[in-house]
Amino acid sequence: MSSYFTDLAQQYIDGEWRPGTGSWDVIDFNPYDDEKLASITVATVDEVDQAYQAAARAQKQWAQTSPYTRRAVFERALRLIEDREQEIADLIIAELGGTRVKAGFELHLAKEFLRESIHLALRPEGKILPSPADGKENRVYRVPVGVVGVISPFNFPFLLSLKSVAPALALGNGVVLKPHQNTPIAGGTLIAKILEDAGLPGGLLNVVVTDIAEIGDAFLEHPIPKVISFTGSDKVGRHVATVCAKHFKRSVLELGGNSALVVLDDADLDYAVDAAVFSRFVHQGQVCMAANRVLVDRAVADEFTEKFVAKVRTLKVGDPRDPQTVIGPVINSAQANALSGTVEQAIAEGATALVRGTTTNNLVEPSVLTDVPADSALLRQEVFGPVVFLIPFDGEEEAVRIVNDTPYGLSGAVHTGDIERGVAFAKRIDTGMFHVNDGTVHDEPLVPFGGEKHSGIGRLNGETTLEAFTTIKWISVQHGRSGFPF
């Protein structure tokens, strides 16, 4: 693991590993023990330009390469990930404080998405469409957009970088990836190394480790990329969308959430408790789909609450390297302090803490809060950590109203003994995704992933990924002779 942090603490531009030339360094820390893992001199505006230029040059030939040849690169990359799985898991644990369960979950999904990218290379299909003009043939081609810019987050950096990078490349594009500053290796240079070792031609994938303090909006405004795929907060996503629109670029935005898990009066309560605890506390709650709110019908609220609180109290907080640890550190001290502030604000507003965890450095113990005032802003915003709001309701109508009373619309779940009742409930919720009798945290290679309202624009996975990273071109052929009015 240590060699990764030593060898990959560089920029990867035009097939070369090299230091950045900025005036300061990104310091990569282990959020559990504050160990310095790596130091990377930031990339400058000029290096961002070099990365995009390299991607554009390499992409032209790559797009002409047989999709079977492209596919073989990702087949080799999958084998490399399988061969190096333990090392990568250790890296995820060290760099972002993921537990062993979380690292395994992320790697499993990453491999599934890579398998889909192998097939995606062969998926683009053209059409021949009829024409009202005699002798005319209309051909519709699906072609790569050219170059895609990818900005990935810190919470699932390996998966969420790969989820855009691999399909974009498989479909014949070049890519420039900017990983989050807290996870530059797992979310950036590690992926470059794997694909380099798998035989991806130099220049097609470039990784720039940098920050807006150094480059401003240069990554977004550069004239070469035609699509920007961004995963992160809605605040930054709004800015990304605005800049992209100004420069006539397509943006694919996977943003935050404020998901609810709803327990109806006929639910299997023990099962619902297990689903709710996982949905809130997986990866310390630092998941866009996490269940910030758990809504329970008042008829079963007492029993559910007792079981839920008891289970939360059993969750072990501590060293993510320990296989018994369920909750490791949050990503940094700013996040830890913000979460403490959220709990304090809720209590000041009148909430009751059924469980009130303490914060030690970046370790934030779970807090379970109820009686949060219905008009509290806390119920409508994303809380990125192990803090959950328990909300009783009277009947489905009130539940639907509460669930939808948020600017977000990403995921959610409902638990009920009647599947069709659950589906009918799900249809009334303003989200891009909703799950019946399951957790709120799901992602699969073929289903459209994305949100409504402030949770994003566009979708990824399966056919929607094809649409995100390709464009359509109409070429007509006149086999006869057209008649012209002059």
Backbone torsions as a table, in degrees:
resi	resn	phi	psi	omega
1	MET	NA	-43.3	-176.0
2	SER	-60.6	-33.0	179.9
3	SER	-64.7	-32.4	176.6
4	TYR	-60.4	-46.1	-177.7
5	PHE	-67.7	-29.0	177.7
6	THR	-79.0	-50.2	-172.3
7	ASP	-75.7	-30.0	-172.2
8	LEU	-102.8	10.6	179.3
9	ALA	-84.9	58.3	-177.8
10	GLN	-145.5	173.5	168.6
11	GLN	-84.5	154.9	175.7
12	TYR	-126.4	101.3	-172.5
13	ILE	-131.3	127.3	177.5
14	ASP	54.9	40.7	176.8
15	GLY	77.1	10.3	-178.8
16	GLU	-122.0	141.3	172.4
17	TRP	-91.4	123.0	-176.9
18	ARG	-153.8	156.0	177.1
19	PRO	-72.8	153.1	171.4
20	GLY	-73.0	166.8	-179.3
21	THR	-115.9	16.3	177.4
22	GLY	-70.2	176.1	-173.5
23	SER	-94.8	4.8	-179.0
24	TRP	-151.7	170.4	-174.1
25	ASP	-117.0	144.4	164.6
26	VAL	-83.8	123.6	178.6
27	ILE	-100.9	123.9	-177.8
28	ASP	-97.0	112.6	-176.9
29	PHE	-108.9	149.0	166.8
30	ASN	-76.7	118.4	-174.9
31	PRO	-70.7	-14.0	179.7
32	TYR	-80.9	-50.5	-175.1
33	ASP	-117.0	6.4	176.5
34	ASP	65.6	17.7	176.4
35	GLU	-66.3	137.0	175.6
36	LYS	-77.0	118.9	-177.3
37	LEU	-92.7	-38.9	-176.4
38	ALA	-162.1	161.1	175.7
39	SER	-133.2	124.7	-175.7
40	ILE	-126.9	118.3	175.7
41	THR	-67.8	129.4	-170.8
42	VAL	-66.8	153.2	173.2
43	ALA	-79.5	145.6	179.6
44	THR	-95.1	175.9	175.3
45	VAL	-58.1	-40.0	179.8
46	ASP	-63.2	-38.5	-179.8
47	GLU	-73.1	-32.0	172.2
48	VAL	-62.1	-42.8	177.0
49	ASP	-61.5	-44.8	179.0
50	GLN	-60.0	-39.0	-179.9
51	ALA	-64.9	-46.5	179.4
52	TYR	-65.4	-40.5	179.2
53	GLN	-62.7	-42.2	179.1
54	ALA	-62.1	-44.6	180.0
55	ALA	-61.6	-41.3	-179.3
56	ALA	-65.6	-40.8	178.7
57	ARG	-64.2	-47.7	-175.8
58	ALA	-69.9	-31.2	-174.3
59	GLN	-64.1	-33.4	-175.5
60	LYS	-59.4	-46.6	179.4
61	GLN	-73.1	-37.5	-179.7
62	TRP	-60.0	-40.4	-179.4
63	ALA	-65.0	-27.0	179.0
64	GLN	-85.9	-10.2	-179.2
65	THR	-72.6	143.4	178.5
66	SER	-55.6	135.9	177.2
67	PRO	-61.0	-23.3	175.9
68	TYR	-68.3	-36.2	176.0
69	THR	-67.9	-43.0	178.0
70	ARG	-61.3	-42.2	-177.9
71	ARG	-59.0	-36.6	-176.0
72	ALA	-63.2	-31.6	178.4
73	VAL	-61.0	-42.5	-175.9
74	PHE	-77.6	-27.3	172.3
75	GLU	-63.5	-43.0	177.8
76	ARG	-67.7	-38.7	179.2
77	ALA	-61.4	-39.9	178.4
78	LEU	-61.8	-43.3	179.1
79	ARG	-64.3	-37.3	179.2
80	LEU	-65.2	-41.0	178.1
81	ILE	-63.8	-42.0	178.3
82	GLU	-63.1	-39.7	179.4
83	ASP	-67.4	-32.2	-173.8
84	ARG	-107.3	18.4	-170.3
85	GLU	-58.6	-42.5	-178.5
86	GLN	-66.1	-40.7	177.8
87	GLU	-63.1	-42.6	-179.3
88	ILE	-66.7	-40.6	177.5
89	ALA	-59.9	-44.3	178.5
90	ASP	-61.4	-38.0	179.2
91	LEU	-65.0	-43.8	178.5
92	ILE	-61.0	-42.1	179.0
93	ILE	-62.3	-42.9	-176.4
94	ALA	-74.1	-44.1	-170.1
95	GLU	-80.1	-34.0	-177.0
96	LEU	-123.5	7.9	175.8
97	GLY	72.6	20.8	177.9
98	GLY	-71.5	143.2	175.8
99	THR	-74.3	171.3	178.1
100	ARG	-64.0	-36.8	177.2
101	VAL	-63.5	-44.3	-179.5
102	LYS	-64.8	-43.4	179.8
103	ALA	-60.8	-42.1	177.8
104	GLY	-64.5	-39.9	178.6
105	PHE	-62.4	-46.1	-178.6
106	GLU	-65.5	-43.2	-179.0
107	LEU	-67.8	-38.2	176.9
108	HIS	-59.0	-48.4	-179.8
109	LEU	-66.0	-39.5	179.5
110	ALA	-59.1	-41.5	179.1
111	LYS	-67.5	-38.1	178.2
112	GLU	-63.5	-41.9	-179.9
113	PHE	-70.0	-32.7	176.6
114	LEU	-67.3	-38.8	176.1
115	ARG	-60.9	-39.9	178.0
116	GLU	-65.7	-36.4	178.4
117	SER	-64.1	-33.7	176.6
118	ILE	-58.1	-44.0	179.7
119	HIS	-76.4	-31.5	-176.0
120	LEU	-61.5	-30.7	-179.7
121	ALA	-56.6	-28.8	-176.6
122	LEU	-99.8	3.6	-171.0
123	ARG	-83.9	-30.8	-176.0
124	PRO	-59.0	129.5	-179.5
125	GLU	-127.3	144.4	175.0
126	GLY	-98.5	175.6	179.5
127	LYS	-138.7	152.8	166.9
128	ILE	-115.2	120.1	-174.3
129	LEU	-111.7	146.9	180.0
130	PRO	-68.6	158.1	179.5
131	SER	-127.9	145.5	174.1
132	PRO	-72.0	-13.7	-179.4
133	ALA	-89.4	133.0	178.4
134	ASP	-62.2	138.2	174.7
135	GLY	79.4	1.4	-176.4
136	LYS	-99.5	139.4	176.5
137	GLU	-118.0	128.0	179.0
138	ASN	-105.9	114.7	177.0
139	ARG	-105.2	132.2	177.7
140	VAL	-117.1	116.3	-178.4
141	TYR	-103.7	143.8	169.9
142	ARG	-104.2	118.8	-172.2
143	VAL	-127.3	158.3	176.8
144	PRO	-60.4	151.0	176.6
145	VAL	-72.6	-24.9	-178.7
146	GLY	124.7	-87.3	179.0
147	VAL	-129.0	136.9	-179.6
148	VAL	-115.7	132.1	171.4
149	GLY	-96.1	130.8	-177.7
150	VAL	-121.3	128.7	175.9
151	ILE	-120.3	118.4	-172.4
152	SER	-113.0	159.8	-175.6
153	PRO	-95.5	-178.7	-176.0
154	PHE	-93.4	-14.5	-167.8
155	ASN	-82.1	-41.6	173.4
156	PHE	-129.4	63.5	-166.8
157	PRO	-66.5	-39.5	-179.0
158	PHE	-66.3	-48.7	-179.9
159	LEU	-64.3	-50.5	-170.0
160	LEU	-76.1	-23.2	169.2
161	SER	-71.7	-50.0	-177.4
162	LEU	-60.9	-33.1	-176.2
163	LYS	-63.5	-28.3	173.8
164	SER	-98.7	-40.7	-174.8
165	VAL	-63.2	-50.1	-174.5
166	ALA	-64.8	-48.5	178.2
167	PRO	-63.0	-40.6	-179.9
168	ALA	-60.0	-44.0	178.0
169	LEU	-68.1	-43.9	-178.6
170	ALA	-59.3	-31.5	-178.8
171	LEU	-85.9	3.7	173.2
172	GLY	100.8	12.3	179.5
173	ASN	-94.4	163.8	162.7
174	GLY	-95.1	160.7	-175.0
175	VAL	-139.6	139.9	164.9
176	VAL	-119.1	124.7	-175.5
177	LEU	-111.4	129.1	171.8
178	LYS	-115.2	102.7	179.0
179	PRO	-76.1	164.9	176.2
180	HIS	-65.7	145.6	-176.9
181	GLN	-62.8	-25.6	179.2
182	ASN	-80.3	-15.0	-177.9
183	THR	-138.3	56.8	-175.6
184	PRO	-70.0	-24.8	-178.1
185	ILE	-85.4	-61.0	-177.5
186	ALA	-59.6	-35.7	-176.8
187	GLY	-94.7	-1.1	-174.2
188	GLY	-141.6	-82.2	-169.7
189	THR	-69.5	-27.0	175.1
190	LEU	-61.8	-41.8	178.8
191	ILE	-65.2	-40.1	177.0
192	ALA	-61.5	-41.7	-179.0
193	LYS	-64.7	-44.0	-179.9
194	ILE	-61.9	-45.6	-178.1
195	LEU	-71.7	-33.6	174.3
196	GLU	-61.6	-47.1	179.3
197	ASP	-65.7	-24.5	179.2
198	ALA	-82.9	-3.3	175.9
199	GLY	97.7	14.4	176.2
200	LEU	-65.7	127.3	-179.6
201	PRO	-57.7	142.0	-179.5
202	GLY	-58.9	144.3	178.0
203	GLY	95.8	-24.1	-176.8
204	LEU	-71.0	-40.8	175.5
205	LEU	-115.8	127.5	177.9
206	ASN	-126.0	141.0	178.9
207	VAL	-121.6	121.6	177.4
208	VAL	-115.5	119.3	177.0
209	VAL	-96.4	112.6	-174.3
210	THR	-161.9	-169.9	-173.3
211	ASP	-150.6	153.7	179.6
212	ILE	-62.4	-23.7	176.0
213	ALA	-61.3	-26.4	179.7
214	GLU	-95.8	-42.4	-170.0
215	ILE	-113.5	-4.9	-178.3
216	GLY	59.0	-131.6	-179.3
217	ASP	-99.5	18.5	-175.6
218	ALA	-59.3	-35.5	-179.4
219	PHE	-63.1	-37.5	-178.1
220	LEU	-83.3	-38.2	-171.9
221	GLU	-83.0	-15.1	-175.6
222	HIS	-54.3	137.6	-174.6
223	PRO	-69.8	-16.3	-174.1
224	ILE	-76.3	-50.5	-175.9
225	PRO	-67.4	136.5	179.4
226	LYS	-98.8	-19.4	179.4
227	VAL	-135.2	136.2	171.1
228	ILE	-114.6	121.5	176.1
229	SER	-103.5	113.9	-175.0
230	PHE	-121.2	132.7	171.7
231	THR	-123.4	124.0	-177.9
232	GLY	169.9	-153.0	-175.3
233	SER	-76.6	156.7	178.4
234	ASP	-68.3	-29.2	179.1
235	LYS	-63.3	-49.5	178.7
236	VAL	-70.4	-37.4	178.9
237	GLY	-59.1	-37.6	177.3
238	ARG	-61.1	-41.8	178.7
239	HIS	-66.3	-43.6	178.9
240	VAL	-58.8	-46.3	-179.1
241	ALA	-62.1	-40.5	-178.7
242	THR	-64.6	-46.5	-179.9
243	VAL	-65.3	-42.7	179.7
244	CYS	-61.7	-44.4	-179.9
245	ALA	-62.0	-40.3	179.6
246	LYS	-60.9	-33.3	-176.9
247	HIS	-105.2	18.5	175.2
248	PHE	56.2	42.3	175.3
249	LYS	-108.2	152.7	173.6
250	ARG	-84.7	138.1	174.9
251	SER	-121.1	138.2	172.9
252	VAL	-114.2	115.6	-170.1
253	LEU	-118.7	115.0	174.2
254	GLU	-107.9	103.3	-167.4
255	LEU	-112.9	-163.1	-171.4
256	GLY	-75.5	177.0	-179.8
257	GLY	-146.8	168.9	174.3
258	ASN	-143.3	59.0	-169.7
259	SER	-68.7	153.0	177.2
260	ALA	-120.6	139.7	168.4
261	LEU	-107.8	122.6	-171.8
262	VAL	-109.6	130.8	179.5
263	VAL	-112.4	108.7	178.9
264	LEU	-81.1	171.8	-170.7
265	ASP	-70.5	-13.6	-179.5
266	ASP	-108.7	17.9	-176.4
267	ALA	-75.5	155.7	168.3
268	ASP	-77.5	104.1	-168.6
269	LEU	-68.0	-39.7	179.5
270	ASP	-61.7	-42.9	178.8
271	TYR	-66.8	-41.4	179.8
272	ALA	-63.0	-38.0	176.5
273	VAL	-60.7	-48.4	179.8
274	ASP	-58.8	-44.3	-179.8
275	ALA	-64.5	-41.2	-177.8
276	ALA	-68.3	-41.6	-179.5
277	VAL	-64.5	-44.7	177.2
278	PHE	-63.4	-45.2	-174.9
279	SER	-63.3	-28.7	178.9
280	ARG	-90.7	-37.9	-165.3
281	PHE	-107.2	-1.4	175.4
282	VAL	-60.8	135.6	-175.8
283	HIS	47.5	47.0	175.8
284	GLN	61.5	18.5	-178.5
285	GLY	78.8	8.6	-179.6
286	GLN	-89.5	60.1	-177.4
287	VAL	-137.5	131.8	-176.9
288	CYS	-60.4	-28.5	-178.1
289	MET	-90.9	-1.8	-174.5
290	ALA	-57.6	149.3	179.8
291	ALA	-81.0	92.1	174.9
292	ASN	-63.4	-35.5	-174.6
293	ARG	-121.1	135.2	173.5
294	VAL	-117.2	113.2	-178.2
295	LEU	-100.5	132.6	-175.7
296	VAL	-132.4	130.5	175.7
297	ASP	-58.1	135.3	-174.5
298	ARG	-59.3	-24.6	-179.6
299	ALA	-65.2	-26.6	-178.8
300	VAL	-122.0	10.5	-172.1
301	ALA	-64.2	-41.6	-177.0
302	ASP	-63.5	-47.5	-178.3
303	GLU	-65.4	-45.0	179.8
304	PHE	-61.3	-46.3	-176.6
305	THR	-60.3	-43.2	179.3
306	GLU	-60.1	-46.4	-179.1
307	LYS	-68.1	-40.3	-177.8
308	PHE	-64.6	-48.7	-179.5
309	VAL	-61.8	-41.2	179.8
310	ALA	-61.4	-41.5	-179.1
311	LYS	-69.3	-41.9	-179.8
312	VAL	-59.4	-38.2	-178.8
313	ARG	-65.5	-18.4	-179.7
314	THR	-86.5	-9.5	-174.5
315	LEU	-70.9	123.1	-178.3
316	LYS	-81.2	129.2	178.6
317	VAL	-108.0	133.6	178.2
318	GLY	160.9	-144.4	-173.9
319	ASP	-64.7	119.9	-178.2
320	PRO	-67.3	-15.1	177.4
321	ARG	-74.5	-20.3	179.1
322	ASP	-75.5	121.0	-178.6
323	PRO	-58.7	-20.8	-179.8
324	GLN	-82.7	-13.3	-177.6
325	THR	-72.4	130.4	176.5
326	VAL	-100.6	-36.8	-177.1
327	ILE	-121.9	110.8	175.5
328	GLY	-93.6	-160.4	-177.9
329	PRO	-76.9	153.2	165.7
330	VAL	-77.1	171.6	-163.8
331	ILE	-68.4	-31.8	-178.7
332	ASN	-160.5	175.4	-175.4
333	SER	-68.9	-31.8	178.4
334	ALA	-62.0	-40.7	178.7
335	GLN	-67.3	-42.8	179.8
336	ALA	-61.6	-44.7	-179.9
337	ASN	-65.4	-38.7	179.6
338	ALA	-63.6	-38.6	180.0
339	LEU	-68.2	-40.8	175.0
340	SER	-59.6	-40.7	178.5
341	GLY	-64.3	-36.6	178.4
342	THR	-62.7	-45.3	179.6
343	VAL	-63.9	-45.4	179.9
344	GLU	-62.0	-40.5	179.8
345	GLN	-65.4	-42.3	-179.6
346	ALA	-61.5	-44.5	-180.0
347	ILE	-66.1	-39.1	177.6
348	ALA	-63.4	-28.8	179.4
349	GLU	-83.0	-5.9	176.9
350	GLY	115.8	3.1	-179.9
351	ALA	-69.0	156.6	175.0
352	THR	-106.7	130.1	178.3
353	ALA	-92.3	106.1	175.4
354	LEU	-74.5	-33.2	169.6
355	VAL	-136.2	127.8	177.2
356	ARG	-124.4	103.3	-178.4
357	GLY	-78.9	157.6	175.6
358	THR	-99.3	165.3	179.1
359	THR	-119.3	126.3	176.7
360	THR	-127.1	110.6	-172.6
361	ASN	55.4	-120.7	179.7
362	ASN	-98.5	6.2	176.3
363	LEU	-87.7	115.3	-178.8
364	VAL	-113.5	113.7	179.3
365	GLU	-73.8	155.5	-178.5
366	PRO	-62.1	145.7	170.5
367	SER	-128.4	134.9	176.9
368	VAL	-117.5	119.5	-174.5
369	LEU	-119.5	138.6	174.2
370	THR	-133.1	175.3	-177.6
371	ASP	60.2	26.8	174.1
372	VAL	-69.2	129.5	-178.0
373	PRO	-54.3	139.7	-175.3
374	ALA	-60.1	-25.7	-178.7
375	ASP	-94.6	8.7	-178.7
376	SER	-68.6	135.3	176.6
377	ALA	-63.1	-24.3	-178.4
378	LEU	-61.2	-30.2	-178.5
379	LEU	-75.3	-11.8	-175.0
380	ARG	-111.5	-2.9	-177.8
381	GLN	-111.1	165.2	176.9
382	GLU	-80.3	132.0	174.3
383	VAL	-114.2	112.7	-170.8
384	PHE	-97.9	71.8	-178.4
385	GLY	173.3	-177.9	-171.7
386	PRO	-80.7	56.4	176.9
387	VAL	-126.4	128.6	-176.7
388	VAL	-129.7	145.1	177.8
389	PHE	-107.6	121.8	174.6
390	LEU	-94.0	126.2	-173.8
391	ILE	-130.1	114.2	175.3
392	PRO	-77.8	153.5	176.8
393	PHE	-143.5	161.9	178.8
394	ASP	-114.4	95.7	175.8
395	GLY	85.0	162.9	-173.3
396	GLU	-65.0	-37.2	-177.3
397	GLU	-58.5	-44.8	179.5
398	GLU	-67.3	-37.4	179.2
399	ALA	-61.8	-45.8	179.1
400	VAL	-60.1	-44.2	-179.5
401	ARG	-61.7	-44.1	-178.7
402	ILE	-66.1	-45.3	-178.5
403	VAL	-59.1	-42.6	-176.1
404	ASN	-79.9	-7.3	-176.4
405	ASP	-83.6	66.1	179.8
406	THR	-160.1	150.0	176.7
407	PRO	-73.7	-6.9	-177.1
408	TYR	-98.5	162.0	178.6
409	GLY	-160.3	63.7	-176.1
410	LEU	-97.8	-70.6	-173.8
411	SER	-132.2	-172.3	178.2
412	GLY	164.9	173.7	179.2
413	ALA	-155.0	155.8	175.4
414	VAL	-135.8	140.0	178.3
415	HIS	-115.1	129.0	-176.2
416	THR	-158.6	155.9	175.1
417	GLY	-80.7	-6.2	-177.1
418	ASP	-120.5	106.7	-175.4
419	ILE	-56.0	-46.4	-176.7
420	GLU	-68.6	-29.5	172.5
421	ARG	-62.9	-41.0	178.5
422	GLY	-64.7	-41.7	178.9
423	VAL	-64.6	-43.0	178.4
424	ALA	-61.1	-39.4	176.9
425	PHE	-63.9	-46.5	-177.3
426	ALA	-58.7	-37.0	-178.3
427	LYS	-64.8	-21.2	-177.3
428	ARG	-90.2	-2.2	-176.5
429	ILE	-98.4	134.1	-176.2
430	ASP	-84.3	72.0	178.9
431	THR	-135.6	161.4	174.9
432	GLY	-77.9	-21.8	-175.6
433	MET	-145.4	144.8	177.3
434	PHE	-156.1	144.8	-170.8
435	HIS	-127.4	136.6	179.6
436	VAL	-100.8	124.2	178.4
437	ASN	57.3	50.6	177.5
438	ASP	-158.1	-173.4	175.8
439	GLY	-83.3	-179.1	179.1
440	THR	-95.1	-11.5	-172.7
441	VAL	-102.4	100.0	-179.1
442	HIS	-145.7	146.2	172.9
443	ASP	-153.8	132.9	-179.2
444	GLU	-136.9	150.5	-172.2
445	PRO	-62.7	-29.3	-172.2
446	LEU	-100.5	-18.1	-174.0
447	VAL	-91.1	146.1	-179.0
448	PRO	-68.1	121.1	-177.6
449	PHE	-107.0	126.0	177.2
450	GLY	164.9	177.1	-173.1
451	GLY	-128.0	173.4	174.6
452	GLU	-108.3	173.3	178.7
453	LYS	52.3	-131.3	-176.5
454	HIS	-78.6	4.2	-178.7
455	SER	-88.7	3.4	171.0
456	GLY	138.4	176.1	177.7
457	ILE	-133.5	130.9	178.0
458	GLY	89.2	175.3	-179.3
459	ARG	-136.6	157.5	170.3
460	LEU	-126.1	168.6	179.3
461	ASN	91.9	140.0	174.5
462	GLY	56.4	-134.8	-177.6
463	GLU	-62.3	-30.9	-178.3
464	THR	-70.5	-29.6	173.6
465	THR	-65.8	-39.3	176.4
466	LEU	-57.4	-44.1	179.8
467	GLU	-69.5	-34.0	-176.8
468	ALA	-67.4	-38.7	-169.6
469	PHE	-112.9	12.7	172.3
470	THR	-131.6	169.8	174.6
471	THR	-135.9	168.8	-175.5
472	ILE	-109.6	136.6	-179.9
473	LYS	-127.9	128.9	178.7
474	TRP	-98.4	123.1	173.0
475	ILE	-122.9	121.6	178.2
476	SER	-103.7	148.7	178.2
477	VAL	-126.6	123.3	176.6
478	GLN	-97.8	106.6	-177.6
479	HIS	-79.3	-22.0	176.2
480	GLY	-104.3	-132.9	176.4
481	ARG	-133.7	129.9	176.4
482	SER	-77.3	151.3	171.7
483	GLY	-99.6	134.7	-177.5
484	PHE	-117.1	142.3	-174.9
485	PRO	-72.3	-12.8	177.6
486	PHE	-155.2	NA	NA
